[in-house]
Amino acid sequence: MLRYRKQTIFIIISVLIVVPMGFLFKYYNGPAHHWFNDYGAAVFYEIFWCLFAFWFFRSRAAVIQIPIWVFVITCILEFLQLWHPSLLEQMRATLIGKLLLGTTFVWWDFPHYVLGSVLGWLWLRQLHKISYAKKNQGET
């Protein structure tokens, strides 16, 4: 039970790092701001959703499946940006809708989704190890 609690704390800390970094990238105005705003933020978007899903599904299989599903769903959302029914347009007109659904289809988002999903997978692997680490590092 203590291990599970420790893992939960690390998930929360991770989200508290990833979310501000994602917003920082999304609204950064310095050199190379177009890359940070459009693509760098997408990497953190993927990692966030991996962490969010890991909060609910923490098995070893989930560590592999979550990043794959996050990538697939994000790709579907990217292709949905080619579709402009009034309901989706109304949702995209809000800040939350813009952040979650996106507004413009861009092929270059896909490599960044891959990068974010791979980094998310690596992050989940580390978080998963926390629940199986020995209580005391000195034990052999």
N, C-alpha and C positions, 0 to 999 in steps of 0.2 A: 504494500500500500504506500509506503514511504517513497519507493522508487517511482511509482506512478505519479505521486504528488510532485516529485522533483522534475519529472519529465514535463508535467503540466506547467510548472514554473518556467522551464526553459522554452516551452512553446509560447507562453505569454511574452517573455522577454524577446524572443525572436520576432513576434508580431510587432512589438513596440519598437523594434529596430527597422523592420522592413517597411512598415506603413509610412513613417516619416521620411525614410529614404526615397520611397516611391514618389511621394508628394514633392520632395526636394528636387528630384530629377524632373518631374512633370512641369514644375514652375521655375526651374533654373533659368537665369538670364545671361550667364557668362559665356565665355568662349565655347564653341561647339554646342550651343544650347539646343539647336535643332535635333542633334542626335540624342542628347539627354532627354529632351521633352518627348520625342516621338518613339525612340527605341529603348533607351536606357530604362525609362519608367516601365516599359513592357516587361523587362526582365524581373523587376520587383513585383509586378502584377502577378506573374506566374508563380513566383516564390510565395507570395501571400496566399494564393488559393491552395497551394500545396500544404502550407502550414494550417490553414483553416480546415481543410479536409482531414488532416492528420489529428486534429483535436478530437474528431469523432471516430476515426478508424486508425488504430495504432498497431496493427499486426505487421509482421514481416512482409506479407504479401502486399499490404497496403502501401508500404514504402516504395514498392515498384509500380503498383497500379495507379496510385494517386497522381504522380507526375504525368503519366501517359494520358489519363482521363482529363487532367487539367489542360494538357496540350491539345487534345482532341476538341474539347469544348471551346477553348479559346479560338481554335481555327474555325470552328462552326460560327462563333460570334463574329469573327473577322469576315467571313463570307456573307453573313447576314447584313453587313454594312453595305453590300451591293443592292440590298432590297430596301425600298423606302415606303412601306405602307404608313398610313397616317398614325397608327398606334405606336409603331417604332419611332417615328419622327417626333411624336409628342414626348416619348420617353427620353430620346436623345437630346431634347431641348433642355432637360434639367441637368444639373451638375452631376448628380448620381448616375443618371442614364448615360451621360457622356463618358464618365469614368468606367462604368461597368460594361457598356455596350460598344463604346467607340463611335466615331462618326464617319470615318473615311477609310475605305479599303486600301491597303498598301501591301504589296508583295513583300517588302523588306521587313515587315513585322514578323513573318514566319521564322526566319533564322533567330530572331531575338526571343521568340516564344520557345524555340528549341533550347537556347542557352538558359533561359529562365527555368525551364522544366528540368534540365540537367542539374542546374545549381539547386533547385528545389529538392530533387532526388538526393543529392549529396547532403543537403541540410537535414532531410528526413532520416537518412541513414545515421547521421550523428545523433539526432534526437532519439532514435530507436535504440541505439546502443546505451543510452543513459539508463533505460529501464532494465538493462541486463548487466550493467556494470556491478562489480562487487562493491559491497557496502564500504569496505576499507580497502584502499589501494594496496596496502601492505600485505594483504592476504594472498597466498599462492595456492 
